[in-house]
Amino acid sequence: MTVAANAPGTRPHAASRSGGQAARPRVAVAGATGYAGQELVRLLARHPAVSLAVAMSSGATSTPRPLPALARIWDEPVVPLDLARLGEVDIVFLALPEAASAEVAPVLLERGIRVIDLSGAYRLRDDAQRNRWYPATGALPEGVAYGLPERRREAVRTARLVSCPGCYPTAALLALEPLAEAGLLVGHVVIDAKSGISGAGKAPTDRTHFSENHGSVAAYGVFSHRHGAEIDQELGTGVTFVPHLVPLDRGILETIYAGLRPGTTEHQVAEALTSSYADAPFVRITGASLPEIKHVAHTNFCDIGWKVDESTGRLVLIAVLDNLVKGAAGQAVQNLNIALGLDERTGL
């Protein structure tokens, strides 16, 4: 299976030597030594419909090194970042810092290479918001799609650049968008979000130091977290988003508080969510059985449960996912499958 033929700016894949059939698309990972990058290598090395050609670090001066955790899954070394080699493949996954993605992606697009970007560089469409949160990006190139698979499938199919959502927005938007579209929400929405430490990236800081996190929970980025702007953009309204760091290696749990339109029943909430995700293989609706992080760790699932107080019109949603899989690498591969016309579950 090849990249969709009607995707603007993408190259046709070379035919195989036997039978004239198209070869498997060649993919590359840039930023393979980070947490999300290693998850990408793990998934793509075993993906039945693509060929992982190269895994690169985030810097051009790094030393080639193996990934011991991926022995017998991917035994090639992670090599320095090399734009020339990236230009030899069909699809590139960017698990780079935002500024690096903003520099690399336009070069790849110019060469007709399809890009799936895990950074935030291309998530925000408003110029002023993007300049505030991702100043290195500049103007958006043509053919960018916001890659929330369950909600933006058609845009992803033909996009030249798929900008994968942040981990926090993925959980929030999957839970809230169906209810907003059904007109069931009123008033202000509050998102109380908690994430494991890997969500902060691999570079060590005082905040991510074991001694600082063990036995503690801390709020951070109040009114100043870039994912808040992303949620506002996609939901079409402002929310109060407060992230917290918890002493887990991976996982996100969001407790979302919202008001319901007068007269809304629990059945209407259930119908809006179940009907929206009836054909979504990676969204599990749990209803009153509230989900937990351990239910989704190391998977590409997002589980959504809720409680409704019909007497007061109050709604509490619980959404959980693995920030490194559904919140990053797994969602990126899900977008790859959509772009290639494959079953979304392929390789996942």
ChimeraX attribute file (.defattr): number of C-alpha atoms within 10 A of each C-alpha:
attribute: neighborCount
match mode: 1-to-1
recipient: residues
	/A:1	15
	/A:2	20
	/A:3	23
	/A:4	17
	/A:5	13
	/A:6	10
	/A:7	17
	/A:8	14
	/A:9	19
	/A:10	22
	/A:11	18
	/A:12	16
	/A:13	18
	/A:14	14
	/A:15	12
	/A:16	11
	/A:17	9
	/A:18	8
	/A:19	7
	/A:20	9
	/A:21	12
	/A:22	15
	/A:23	17
	/A:24	19
	/A:25	20
	/A:26	18
	/A:27	23
	/A:28	26
	/A:29	28
	/A:30	30
	/A:31	29
	/A:32	27
	/A:33	24
	/A:34	18
	/A:35	19
	/A:36	26
	/A:37	26
	/A:38	21
	/A:39	19
	/A:40	29
	/A:41	26
	/A:42	18
	/A:43	21
	/A:44	25
	/A:45	20
	/A:46	15
	/A:47	15
	/A:48	11
	/A:49	18
	/A:50	22
	/A:51	18
	/A:52	22
	/A:53	18
	/A:54	23
	/A:55	26
	/A:56	26
	/A:57	25
	/A:58	24
	/A:59	15
	/A:60	12
	/A:61	11
	/A:62	13
	/A:63	12
	/A:64	13
	/A:65	14
	/A:66	15
	/A:67	16
	/A:68	11
	/A:69	11
	/A:70	15
	/A:71	11
	/A:72	9
	/A:73	15
	/A:74	21
	/A:75	13
	/A:76	16
	/A:77	16
	/A:78	23
	/A:79	23
	/A:80	19
	/A:81	21
	/A:82	15
	/A:83	13
	/A:84	9
	/A:85	12
	/A:86	23
	/A:87	17
	/A:88	16
	/A:89	21
	/A:90	27
	/A:91	27
	/A:92	26
	/A:93	29
	/A:94	27
	/A:95	29
	/A:96	26
	/A:97	15
	/A:98	21
	/A:99	15
	/A:100	18
	/A:101	24
	/A:102	23
	/A:103	14
	/A:104	17
	/A:105	23
	/A:106	17
	/A:107	13
	/A:108	21
	/A:109	20
	/A:110	12
	/A:111	14
	/A:112	18
	/A:113	24
	/A:114	29
	/A:115	26
	/A:116	26
	/A:117	27
	/A:118	30
	/A:119	21
	/A:120	24
	/A:121	26
	/A:122	27
	/A:123	26
	/A:124	25
	/A:125	15
	/A:126	11
	/A:127	14
	/A:128	11
	/A:129	15
	/A:130	23
	/A:131	14
	/A:132	10
	/A:133	19
	/A:134	20
	/A:135	16
	/A:136	16
	/A:137	23
	/A:138	14
	/A:139	14
	/A:140	17
	/A:141	14
	/A:142	12
	/A:143	16
	/A:144	20
	/A:145	22
	/A:146	21
	/A:147	30
	/A:148	24
	/A:149	25
	/A:150	18
	/A:151	17
	/A:152	13
	/A:153	16
	/A:154	14
	/A:155	19
	/A:156	28
	/A:157	23
	/A:158	24
	/A:159	25
	/A:160	25
	/A:161	28
	/A:162	28
	/A:163	26
	/A:164	27
	/A:165	29
	/A:166	23
	/A:167	23
	/A:168	27
	/A:169	23
	/A:170	26
	/A:171	27
	/A:172	25
	/A:173	21
	/A:174	22
	/A:175	25
	/A:176	20
	/A:177	19
	/A:178	22
	/A:179	20
	/A:180	17
	/A:181	11
	/A:182	13
	/A:183	13
	/A:184	20
	/A:185	23
	/A:186	14
	/A:187	10
	/A:188	12
	/A:189	18
	/A:190	18
	/A:191	21
	/A:192	18
	/A:193	24
	/A:194	23
	/A:195	27
	/A:196	21
	/A:197	23
	/A:198	20
	/A:199	24
	/A:200	14
	/A:201	14
	/A:202	13
	/A:203	8
	/A:204	10
	/A:205	11
	/A:206	9
	/A:207	14
	/A:208	21
	/A:209	11
	/A:210	13
	/A:211	10
	/A:212	14
	/A:213	17
	/A:214	12
	/A:215	9
	/A:216	10
	/A:217	14
	/A:218	13
	/A:219	13
	/A:220	13
	/A:221	13
	/A:222	12
	/A:223	12
	/A:224	12
	/A:225	14
	/A:226	17
	/A:227	23
	/A:228	21
	/A:229	22
	/A:230	24
	/A:231	24
	/A:232	16
	/A:233	16
	/A:234	16
	/A:235	18
	/A:236	11
	/A:237	12
	/A:238	15
	/A:239	17
	/A:240	16
	/A:241	25
	/A:242	20
	/A:243	23
	/A:244	19
	/A:245	22
	/A:246	22
	/A:247	19
	/A:248	16
	/A:249	13
	/A:250	20
	/A:251	28
	/A:252	31
	/A:253	26
	/A:254	28
	/A:255	17
	/A:256	21
	/A:257	17
	/A:258	20
	/A:259	20
	/A:260	22
	/A:261	13
	/A:262	14
	/A:263	12
	/A:264	19
	/A:265	17
	/A:266	17
	/A:267	9
	/A:268	14
	/A:269	21
	/A:270	20
	/A:271	14
	/A:272	18
	/A:273	23
	/A:274	18
	/A:275	11
	/A:276	17
	/A:277	17
	/A:278	11
	/A:279	10
	/A:280	16
	/A:281	14
	/A:282	20
	/A:283	23
	/A:284	19
	/A:285	21
	/A:286	16
	/A:287	19
	/A:288	15
	/A:289	12
	/A:290	16
	/A:291	23
	/A:292	19
	/A:293	21
	/A:294	14
	/A:295	15
	/A:296	21
	/A:297	20
	/A:298	18
	/A:299	17
	/A:300	25
	/A:301	23
	/A:302	28
	/A:303	25
	/A:304	27
	/A:305	22
	/A:306	23
	/A:307	17
	/A:308	21
	/A:309	14
	/A:310	14
	/A:311	10
	/A:312	11
	/A:313	18
	/A:314	18
	/A:315	19
	/A:316	16
	/A:317	22
	/A:318	27
	/A:319	30
	/A:320	33
	/A:321	33
	/A:322	30
	/A:323	33
	/A:324	29
	/A:325	28
	/A:326	29
	/A:327	29
	/A:328	27
	/A:329	28
	/A:330	26
	/A:331	28
	/A:332	28
	/A:333	25
	/A:334	25
	/A:335	26
	/A:336	26
	/A:337	24
	/A:338	23
	/A:339	24
	/A:340	21
	/A:341	14
	/A:342	15
	/A:343	11
	/A:344	21
	/A:345	15
	/A:346	15
	/A:347	17
	/A:348	18
